[in-house]
């Protein structure tokens, strides 16, 4: 017995309407909250006088030398922006839309430096020079207190990481566990955007939920799926 299915075209149109309407409503609803996160992140950028003086000078321009990205407070603030459209599709097939980003190398370093090791490296403890025949060395708890000399770091200053990171404020977990999102890990910590997201992300989620609810209510009234309650 043949079956005649009716309403498929109307259903498809309705679903397309909901999809487009929800997207438009969300874009409008979250824009103020996302722009507030952008502005808050900018407010967390320190002045040039609040970071190590050597960082604002930049590196040498000698041939073959890749200079360390310098810190410029105004440039970093200008590089923190909000984008409403989608970014490029990642190799895993994901895209991100409606996001705050930091486009400057110096800003990226300030945001994330010390995520893995809050003191620049795993903490070290001094070893008496006499224990190694007069050669200064340090104990590394991460390697079960194996003694190794400063020369093994292949650096003129083996404590550069510690000296760079330790004066900075601690990174803040941006993805705080709550009813909207699960707790994040090391890669969701930062001092600028992530810190601002931790402060105001709930406003974004609340705006999204309200936009979706309004879209569904509007669709129901337009299609008369439910009787209108007086």
C-alpha positions, 0 to 999 in steps of 0.5 A: 500500500503506497504511503503519501508523506505530506508536509516534508517541504514545509518541515524543511523550510521550517527547520531552515528558518529556525537555523537561520533565525537562531544564528542571527539572534545569537549573533546579535545577542552575544555581541555586547557580551563578547565586546565587553570581554574584549574590552576587559581583556585589553584592560588587563594588558600592563603598561610598558613600565610594568614588564621587564625593561629588556622585553620592550627593547626587542632583540638584535637585528643581526643576520640569522638571528630571530629576535624575541617578540617585544612587548608593546602595551598599546600594540597588544591592546590594539591586537585584541579584537572580536570577530563575529564571523567564522575562522578557517576550518582546522585540520580536524574539521572544526571552525570557530565563530564569534570569538575574541582573539589576540593577533600580536606575538608579544600579546600571545606570550604575555597571555600564555607564558608559564602555563606549563611551568609557573616559574619558567621551568620545573623548580630547581634547588641549589646543590652545594658546589663541593658535591660536584667538584666545585661546579655549580649545579641544581636539583630538578624534582621532575627528574627525581633530583638528578644532579645536572650542571647549568651548562646542560641548558645550552644557554648563557642564562639557564634561569632566563625562563624563571626570571621572565615568568616569575614577575608576571601575574599568574595565569587564570583558568578561563574555562571555569566549571559550571552549568554552562561548561566543564572545567578546562585544562592547562591550555585554557589558562591565560592572563588576558582573554582567558581571564576576561572569559572567566569573568564574563562567560556566563553572560554569553551563555545566558544570552545564547539560551535566551536567543534560542528560546526566543527563536523557538517561541517565535517559530511556534507562534508563526506556524501555530504549532501550539495554541496561543495562550491568552 
